[in-house]
Structure formats: C-alpha cells, structure tokens
Amino acid sequence: MANNNNQRKLPKFNFFWMYGLMVLALLTFYYWQSNEVSQPVSWTQFETWVKTGGVKSITVYTNKNTAEAVVTDSLAQELFKGSQYTPTPGTAAKMVTHIPSSDKFEEKVDEWKEQGVFKGDVKYDQASDFSMIFWTFGPILLLVGLWFFMLRRMNGGAGGGAGGIFSVGKSKARLFDKDKDNKVTFQDVAGLAEAKVEIAEIVDFLKNPKHYTELGGKIPKGALLVGPPGTGKTLLAKAVAGEADVPFFSMSGSDFVEMFVGVGASRVRDLFRQAKEKAPCIVFIDEIDAVGRARGNRANMNANDERESTLNQLLTEMDGFGSNSGVIILAATNRADVLDKALLRAGRFDRQIYVELPELSDRKEIFQVHLRNVKTDGSVDLDLLSRQTPGFSGADIANVCNEAALIAARHKKQAVQRQDFMDAIDRIVGGLEKRSKVITDEERRSIAVHEAGHATVSWHLRYGDPLIKVTIVPRGKALGAAWYMPEERQIEPKQALLDKICSLMAGRVAEDMFLGFIDTGALNDLERATKIAYAMVTYYGMSDKMPNISYYDTSGDAYGFTKPYSEDRAQTIDEEVQAIINGQYERARSILTQYERGHHELADLLQQREVIYTEDAERIFGPRQWKSRTEEIIKDASPAVEPQGDNVTVTPPTFEPNE
C-alpha cells in the first residue's frame, strides 16, 4: 500500500511545452549573444589594430575564410566608438575580418610574432551556422507550431479529444465512474416514487438478469423520462448511474448535432459500438428532442437534414437488424409531443416514465433533502413550506432553500428562520421589492383600488383562491400584487374557470366604478382572462353555441398553415369569448356594488399600510362562506406582528401582478 501511495504519476504531455522550449532556446541564444559583441572591420584596419598590441587572441574559421580577434578593453572602447553596441566590462569584444586564405594568414601571423607585435594564441576552427539556421528557420518553425496548435483547438471543438480532425465523428459520451465519492443514489432523489420503481426495476434487471429471464421476460430496450423542466429527470438518471454496477454513458442530444454532414450519424454509431463492447450497460441521452424531432415536420422538408440523418441512425441502432442486446437507452425530454413516432414505439422506448410536478408529500421530501446542509431553527415548519409551494418543481424548491440561506446570511443571522423562507418565496415568485420606485399619490390610490377589487371579489366567490396577502409595494415589474393559495385540483370545473375570470376582471371593474377611469394597470389581468376564455371555447368545449368541440391538437402533425375551422366559426369563437368576458365583468361589478363599503375600507387600509393579510379581509367581510382545506394553513402563515419594512412578506404560491 505504501508503494502505491508513494508512486507518482507521470505528467501528461502538453502541447505548450514545445512553445516553452522554443522560447527558452531564444532567450538562451539571446543571452549568449549578449555576452559577446563583434565589430566587422577591413583587413587593413585589422592589421593596424594587431600591430598596436590590442589583440589578445585570434580564431581563424577556415570554412568561411574569416578571422575573429578578441581585443583588449582599451581597444574595444575605441573600436566600438559611435556604434549602437557598447561593450560593458566583462563582455568579450571582438573584431571580425575577411582573410584571403588560412595559409596566407598563417604567414602573416608568423611575421607579426617575429616583429613582436602579437604574442597571443591562434586557433583554427570550423564556423558553426547555428545562428543563421536558427534565425532563418526559427520563424517558420514558430508558424508551423502555431498552425498545429490552432488545428488542435479547432478539432477539439469539432471532433473532441486528442484524435484531431480524424476524430470528428467520434462519440462525445462520458463514461461514468461508479467509484466516485460524490455519486448520486436513489436516496438523494426525493419524491418520484412511481418513477423510481420503474427505474429501479431496470437497474435490478441488470444486476440480476436470471431472476427475470427464467420466467421468459426480456429486458426493456429503452425508457423515456418525460416531464416539465426542473422535476428531476436528469437527477433520476444520475441516480441510476450511482446505483447500477454497470458502465453508464452520458451525453446530450445536442452533442450529436454538428456543422459537418454525417457527423451526427457517425457519432451515434460510435456510441453504440462503445456501448456494445461494455454491455450490459446504460446509455443516457439528455434533451433527446434536439435530434428526435418528428421527421418531415418542418418547412424545409425536401432538404437533406442532418438531424433527420442522425435520427434515422439512432432508430436503426436502437432496434434494427443488428443485435443490440444488453444496452439500455435512457432519455429525458420535456417536449415529448415533438418527438418522432418511430422513436416512441415499443421496441425502442418501451416505457415512458412521466415525472410530474411534485405533490404535497413529495415537496416535503424534497425540502428534507435540500435542508440537510442548511442550518435552521425550530420555527421552520416543513408541512407549512410544502403546502405554501404548490406548483413548485424540485429545482424551484432547491432555489427557495438556497435563497433563504442567502437572506439569513445577509441579515447576519445564526440560523435560517421561517421568515427567511417566506421572503425567499416572495422574491422568487414576484421579484425584489422596489421601494425606491417613484409613485405618485394618484397612482398609489389607483393601485390600492385595483388590488382591493381583486381581494373583495375573490373573497366572495365559490372557487376563489384563498387570499394570503395583498401589497401595493412595487415588486419586479409589477406595481402591486396579490398572493393566493390555490387548491391543487386535478381537473377544473367550468364554474372555477368562470370564477377565475371574474376575479381577474375585478381590478378593472373597481377602477371604472370607484375612480371614474381605467388605466393600463390591468394588462396582465386582461391577458390571463382572455386566454382562459379562449381555452374554454376552443379547447374544453364549454361554449353555449359550440358545445363539446375542441380544436386542441396533441398529435403534433399539424403544419400550422391553416386553421381547422372556417371564418364563420372563428367569428363565433370571438363572440363567445367576448360574451364570457362581458358576463364575468358584469358579475364582478355586481359583487363590488354589493360590498362597496368593504372594498373602500380595504383599499384605504391597503393605501395606509401598503400590505394587508387574510385577517384584515376576514375582519372586514367576515368569514368566507366556502371554506377550503388551505384556510387554516393561510392563518398559520400570516404574521403575528404588524408589518414593518422588508419583513412583511408571506408565501406567494400564486402571483397576480398589477402591471
């Protein structure tokens, strides 16, 4: 064990080493050249300087017929006078001249020695052309090296890996290491009980195949995880990788798409080749809709589409003539309606596992998972938090926990409290409060009347959502907002949709009745009410003139070129929508007329305090006639103290801004 621990891994080769060596060679050569300076002179000048006794030694380069003489310091000062190179003390100063031949120069040296003017050494050597070669071919080598570097970077972006341009068709799948310490298991996936059962069965089949094959069962070839964003599809696949004792390949659907023709299909082939070599194994393709869109469903249908070629190859590999035993395909998408039908058939994706938004119990489990590393105090109630976050996905709940921790840290708290979670939910749903925004008194009165209209009408409706809080403090893009806790219904009755439209129109009705004018603050309300009304007529068949007719298309085959109804029917649809809107508008007017005094009291209180709660509405209007199962939860969520500053926020599951 000690030998293994002390064993050092060899460093990996890096292409930048070559550039480092070349720069080091340049610096070395420059430093070597800087210690020796030379001055070319004529033969006459050379002979004159030698006779003055200023030469220490001479080197003759026979292959170049040149003589290089090392001169004394006194001669160097005179020799390099006026030159840009001035030798410093300790620098070897030399003068160079061209000689007729080495034989004649040897005779001249003998003559100088006889005269006693030169007593130094004379060496005969071969001149090196290293400097000439270096300065000649050095820039070329640098350009070639730079070209190779750019080519590697381009190939790394297109083909990936060290294979260069020849690996452009190789798969980008990442092989998951099951021995990692930070792996995800099913214990880290909260909720999703049904989805985990189906996924766990696939994992168990890979671990114990005989238990199923003895009864004649066959391993599923693929499973498609379908659900809204943030519900945990990718996390579930990571848990499969952590639980399974088999190789796990992971990649994204966009990794198949490339600018080069045929690359996507080549990568599909390479992916399945690697998977078959390591079978049994699991291949996970995230966001498969990037390559799995329905073929021929685009305007450019006659062109050779790279995505269609990739999809065709994927279909062939998943269930074609070739054997593909032991390879299970997991895929995730939130747009199953756009996938090709051939991809969804049995034999390719045998199972479609729906990962829906978490229910009440699931949200509680998700909070427990994300609060493992969050320091909280006794005021945090998981039941209350889970009930106050209907419609939140797992990613949203994780964001709530993180935002609450940041808010607590910002206020220098020792632990995260319940109020921090309330503030976090408010900020995520509605945005940050903007108390610095300049609002005139007339605008404040208009916003107060508008929001009080919503609260008054919704309080007296059968299917009105229970009120939590109303505020006229600007938040995000809204100048005012109302928070409600809607019932988590699986189906919506017609009267519930009508009540919702009536509640949305109440703000505009209150402005018209009590202010004498209307403004642009009801934009969001009108948009939502119009969409609900059109859905009632064209999707749900809730129209008196057009009963039991739906133009909703779930097949995804429609090209969008024509409408499935005539112009007369379109006019009828518009008339029915207008009738629904007008009817609920008058209904809201009738309710506000009946409870006008309470509305004015609520608006005045809202303008004075900026925030009102359930207790205020109950004190003014009395208890609601229709109790819901969330009424008691709302009372528990209301603050026990008067609102002050930024600590007034309560949970906003439903956010209705007044823009």
N, C-alpha and C positions, 0 to 999 in steps of 0.2 A: 504493500500500500504506500509505503514511504517513497519507493522508487517512482510509482505512478504520480504521486503528488509533486515530486521534485522534477519530473520530466517536463521540459519546456517545449512549447510548440514553436515550430519554425515560423518566422514571419512570412506572410504571404507576399508574393511579388506584386509590386505596384508599378504601373507604367510611369509614374512621376519620378521613379528612381533614375531613369535614363536622363531625364532633364536635369536632375540634381547633379549627376556625374558630369554632364556636359558643361554645366555652369561652373562646377568645381574645377574642371580642366581649364576653362577660360580664365578663371581667377588665378589659378596656379601659373599658367603661362604668362599672364599679365604681370604677376608678382615677380616671376623670374626675369622677365624682360625689364622690369623697372629697376633692378639692381645692376643692370649693365646698359650703358648708353654708348653709342658709337657715332662717329662722325666721318663720312666719306671725304677723302682728300685725294689730290692728284699725286702722281708718282714723285714729282719734283718737291711738293710740299712734304711728302712722306720722308724723302731722303734728307731734306733740310732739318726736320724735327729729330730724326735719328742722330744726325751729326751734332745736334746741340746737347745730346745726352739725356733727353727727356723720355726715352723709351725703356721700359723695364723688361719686356719680353715680346716675342713675335711668334705668331702662329700662322703657318702657310697652309692654305687649303688647296691641295694640288688639283682637285677635280674642278675647281672654279677659278684657278689662277688668281687668287686674291690673298692678300696678306693683312692680318689683323694684329695691331700692336697695342699693348697696354701701356698707357702713358702715365707719367707722374702727375701729382696733384697740381703742381705749379704749371705744367704744360697744359693740363686739362682746362684750367681757368682761361688761358689764352686761346686754346683750341676751340672751346665752345663759347667764346665771347660773341654775343649777338645772336646766339642760337636759342630756340624755344626750349631746348633741353639743357638745363644747367645741372651738372653733376654735383651731388652733395657729398660731404666727407664720408668715406666708406664705400662709395659707389665706384664700380670698375669702369673707368673711362677708357674708351678705345678709339683708334682711328683705323680706317679701312681704306685700302687702295688696290688697284688692279695692277698685276705684275705681268711681264711678257711670258715668263715661264719659271718653273721652280728651279731649274738648273742655273739660269742666269741670275736668279735672285740669291741662290746659294753662293755664287761667286761674289755678288755684291756684299753679302753678309761677311764673307772672309775678308774682303777689302776693309769693311768697317772695323772689324776686330783688329786687323793689323794696324789701322790708324788709331785704335784705342778709343773710338767714339761710342762703341757699343760693346757691352760686356754681358748682356743678358742671354737667356736661353732662346733657342729657336726650335719650334716643333713643327712637324709636317703631319697633316691630318686630312681626313675627308670631310667635307662640309655636309651637314645634315639639312635636308629640305623639309624638315618637320613644320617649321613655321609657315613656309609657303603653302605646304599641303593643307595645314590646318586652316589658314585664313582663306584658302581657295575653296576647300570642300566643307568647311565648318558651317557656313550659312546654308549650304544645300542640305547638309545633314539635319540642321535645325528645321528647315522647311519640311523635309520628309517626315521627321518625327512629329511635327505639328499636324501634318496630314493624317498620319496614323492615329494620332490622338483624337482628332475630330471624327474620323471614321468610326473609332470605337465608341465615341459618345453617341453618334447617330445610330449605330447598330444597337447600342444599349437601349435607346428609346424605342426603336422599331422592333427589334427581334428579341432583346433581353438576353442577358447572360454574356459570357465571355466568348461565345462562339462566333461573334462578329455577324457579318451580313448573311452568312450561311445558316444562322440560327433564327432567322426572321419567322420561320414557320413553326418554331418550337413552342410548346405549351408553356404558359406562364403560371401554371398551377403550383401552389406552395404546399409542400408535404408537411403535414402537422406532426410535431414531435410529441408523442404521448407521454414522454418522461419529463415534460416541463413542469416546474413547480407552480406556475400561475395558470394552470389549465382550469377550464370551466366544467362543472359537472351539473347533473340534474338538481342537486341541492341548491345551486345558485340561480335556478330558474324558478321564480315564484309564480303560482297560478298555473294556467295552461295544463290542467290536469288531463283533459282528454287528449290533447296533442302529445303530451309526454308519454301517455300509454301507447299510442301508435308508434312513436319514435322509439320508445324503449323496446318494443317488440322486434323492430328491425335490428337493433343492437344485440338483443338476445339471440336472434336467429344467427347472426354472425358468430357469436360466441359458442352457441350450442346448436349447430345445424341438424344434428341427428335427431334431436327431440321433435323437429318438425317434419323432416324428410321421411321418417319412419311411418308417418301417417299419410304420406303422399302429398304433403304440402310443398310448395315451391316458394323460394324467396322472392319478395317483391322486387321489381326492377327499378322502381323509382317512386319517390314521394315528393309532392309539390306542397310547399308551405305557402298558404295564401292568407293575407290579412292586411289591415291598414298599416301605415308606417308607424314604427315605434312600439309594436306589440310584442316583439321578441323573437322574430323569425330567425335572424342571424344568431342571436344568443342561443336559441334552441339547437341550431346546427353546431355551434361551438361546444355545447354540452354533449352532443353526440360524439364529437371528436375527443372530448375528455373521457367519456365513458367507454367507448369502443376500444378494444385491444387490436385493432386492425389499422392499416395505413389509411390516412384521411387526406384527400387532396381538396384544396380550397382555391377558388378563383371567382372572379366576377364575370358577368356576361359581357361587359364592355371589353374585357381582355381579348375576346375573340375578334373584335372589330378592328380593322387596320386599313390604312390607305392603300396597301398593295393588294391587288386582286388575287384571290385564292389563299390568302394568309389565314383567314378565319377557319376555313375547312381544313387546312393543314394543321392548325393548332388543335382542332377537335380530334383529328386522327392521332396526333402525338399524345394528347391527353389520355385517350383510351388505350393507346399502346402501353403507356406507363402504368395505367391502372390495371390492365390485364396481367402485366408482369408481376404486380404485387397483390393480385387477387387472393383471397377476398379483401375488398377494400370499399371505401365510401368516397364518392366524388360530390363535392358541394359546389353548386353554381349559384352565386348570389345575383339578384336582379336579372333573372333569365329573360325578362321581356326585352332586354337590349338586343337579343338575337332571335328570340322566339316569337316575334310578332307574326300575325296571320299573313300568309303569302298572298300577293295579288290584291292587297287591300290599300294600295297607295296609288296616287295619281300616275306615277311613272312606272306603270305595270309592265311595259314592254322592254324595259332596260334590264341589263344584267346586273342584278342587285347582289352586292357582296353579302349582305345579311341573309338573303334567301339561300345562297350557296352554303353559307355556314349552317343555317338551319337544316338544309337537306342532309348535310353530312352528319349533323347531330342526330337526326331521325334515323339515319342508316346505322349509326354506331349503337344507338340505344336498343333498337330492335330491327335488325336486318337479317341478311343471310348469314353473316358472320356470327360466331359464337361470342357471347358476352356474359358468360356465367361468372358469378362472384363479384360483380361490380354493381353497386347500388348508387343511383343518382339521387341526390337531394338537391332541390332547387327552391328558391324563395322569390316571391314577387308580390307586389300589392296591386298588380294590374292583370289579373287572370283573364279578364274579358278580352284583352287584345292578343292573347296567345293563340297560336295556330291549333286547330282542332286535332291535327295529326299528332301534335305533341302531347295532347291531353288524353289520348285514348289509352285504354287498358293495354298493358304490354310495354308501355313506355313509362308513363307516370300512373302506376296502378292506384295510388292513393292521393287524394287531395285533402290535406290537413288544413282546416280553417283555424287560423289564430286570430280570434276576435279581440275586441277591446275588453279589458278585464272587468269582471263583475265585482260586486261588493266584497265578497270573501277573497277574491283574487287580489284586489287592490290592497287589502290588509296584509296579505302575504308579501306583496311587493314592497310595501312600506317597511315591513320587518327586515327584508333583505337589504334595502338601501340604508336603513338606520343602524346597521351593525357597527359601522365605523363613525357614527355621528353621536356626539356626547349630548344627551338630552336630560331634562329633569322630569319630575313627576307630573308636570302639567300637560305633557304631550299625551293625547289620547288617540290611539291608533284607530279605534272604532269611529271616532269623530272625524278624523282625517280621511278615512276611506269613504265615509258617507258624504263628505263635502267635496269629493273629487269625481263625480260621475262623468263618464266620457273621457277621462284621462287615460292615456296609454302608459305602458311601463316606462318609456322614455320620458314622458311628462312627469311622472311621479319621481323618477330619479332627478330630474331638473328641480322639482319642488324641494326635495331634501337638500340638494346642494345649495340652492338659493337661500334656503332658511339658515343654513350654516354660515353663509356669507353675510347675511343680515345680522345674525347674532355676533359674529366677529367684528362687524362694523360698529356695533354698539358696545364693544368691549365686555361682552357677557362671558360668564364662565361656562355656560351650557346653553343649548338651543331650547327655547321655550315654545309653548303653543302659539303665542302671538307672532313669533318669527315665522312659523309655518303659515299663519293667516296672511301675513304681509307678503310672503313668497308667492302664494297662490294669487293674491291680488295683482302682484307685479307681473306674473307670467301671463295671466289672462287679459288684464286691462292695460298693462304698461305702468310706467313710473309716474307718480303724481307730479304735476307741474303747477305748483302753487305760484310760481313766478310769472305765469302767463297773465297778461293784462286783459281783464274782462270788465266791461262797463256795467253799471248798475242795471241798465235795461237788459243787457244780455244775461246777467245773473237771474233776474226775475223771470225772463223767458225760459231759461234752463230749468229753474225751480218749478214753474208751472208745468212744463213738459214732463219732467220726471215724476212729479206728483200725479199727473194724469195716468201714467203707466201704473204706478203703485195703487191708485184708487180703483181702477178698472180691474186689474188682475186680482185684487183682494176679494172682489165680489163675483168672480167667475167660477163656474163649476170645475173646470180643468185649468184654472190659472195656477201657474207655478208659485209655490210658497216664496214669499219675499224674505230676503236676508238683509239687504242694505241698499240704500239709495244715496248717491252723493252727487254734488254739483262741482266737486273739485276736478279740474281737468286732469285727465289720465291718458297717456298715449296720444292718440289722435282725437279722442272724444272729449267734449266739453263737460259731459255729465254721463253717469252710468247707473244702471240698476243691476243688482246681483240677485239671482233666483236659484233655488234648488229644485230642479225639475224631477218629476217622477221618472224612474227608469222603466219605461214601458217597452215591451217588445213590439206592440202594434199600437197605432194611434187611431182612436175613433174619430169620426167626422166632426163631432162636436168639439173635440180637443183642438183640432186644426182651426175651427172657426173661432174658438176662444183665444187661440194664439194670435190670429189676425186682429181680433177685436182689441186685444191688449196692445198690440203694436201700433194700431191706429189711434190709441187713446192720447198719445202725446200731441199729435197734430190736432186732434179734436179739442184738447184743452187749450191750446194756443188760440184756436179760432174762436172758442166760446168766451174765454176769460181775458184775452189780450186784444181781441179785435183784429188780429193779423196773423199770418203764418210766415214762417221763415224756412231756411234751409236746414235747420237742425234735425228734421225728421227723415233725412236721406236714407240712413241705414234702416230705419223702421219701414219705410215705403218699399225699399228693395226686398227685404225679407218677406213682407206681407205679399208682395206681388209674386214672388217665387212660390210661396205656399199655395196661393190661389191657382196659379197655372198648374202646379203639381196636382191639385185636387181635380182639376178639369181634365187634363191630358194624360195623367198617369194613373190616378186612383179611381177614376170613373165615378166621381162624387158630384156630377153636374145634373141638374134637373132636365135640361134639354139634351144632354149627351150621357145618359146613364150607362154604366157598365162598359165603357170603352176606354182603352188605354193605348197610347201611342209610344209607350216606353219600349225601347229596343235593347234587349240584353244579349243578342246574338253577336253583335259587333260586325255584321256583314254589310250593313248599310254604308254606302259610299258618301252619303251626305249631299248628293246632287239634287234630290227632290224631297218634298215633304210628303208624308203618307196620307195627306188629306187635301181636299180641294180648297179653293179660295173662299167659297161659301162657308165651309166648315171652319176655316180659320177665322172668319168674321164671327161665327157663332161662339168660338172659343173666347175671342176677345170680349164679346158681350157677356158671356157667363162669368169671366174673370172680373169684369167691371161690376157686375151685379153682386158678386160675393164681396168685393171690396166696399161697395156702397152700402150694402146691408150691414156689414160689421162696423162701418163708420157711424151709421145712424144708431146702431146698438150701443157703441161706446158713448155717443152723445147722450143717449137716454140714461145710461148709468151715471155719467158725470152730472147730469141735471138732477138726478135723484140724490146724489151725495156731494152736492156742490159745496156745502158748508165744510164738510170733512176735507174736501180737496183743498180749499183755501187754507184751512188750518195746517194741513200737511205741507203745503207749499211755503207758507210763512215760516214754519219750523225748519224746513229744509234750507231756506234762504238765510235764516239766522244761524243755524248750527253747521250747515254745509253737509252734514251726514245724519241720516235717520236710520233706525233699525226696526225690526219686527215689533218690538214692544211699543214703539211710537204709533205704528199703524193700528195695532190692536187696541191701544188706549183711545184712539180717535174713532175707529169704526166698530170696535167691539170684536169678539172672537169670530173667526171665519166660520161660515155655515158648513163648508165642506172641509172636513179635516183629512189630512193625508198622513201617511206614515212617516213623513220627514218633518212634521210640525215640531215635535219635541226636540229633534236634532237641531233645528234652527234656534230654538230657545237656548239650548246649551251653548251654541256658537256665538250668541250675542254677548258683547262686553258688559261687564258688571259696573263699569265706571263711565263717567262722561267722556266723550271723545275729545282728544287733545292732540293736535298736530298730526304727525305721521303714524301714530299708533291706533288709528281708528279703523283699520281695515279688517274685514271679515272675509270668509271664503267666498270666492266668486265662481261657482260652477258654471252659471250661465251669465254671459256678459252682454248687456244691451246698451251700446253707446248712443249718445245723442251727439251726432257729429255737427 
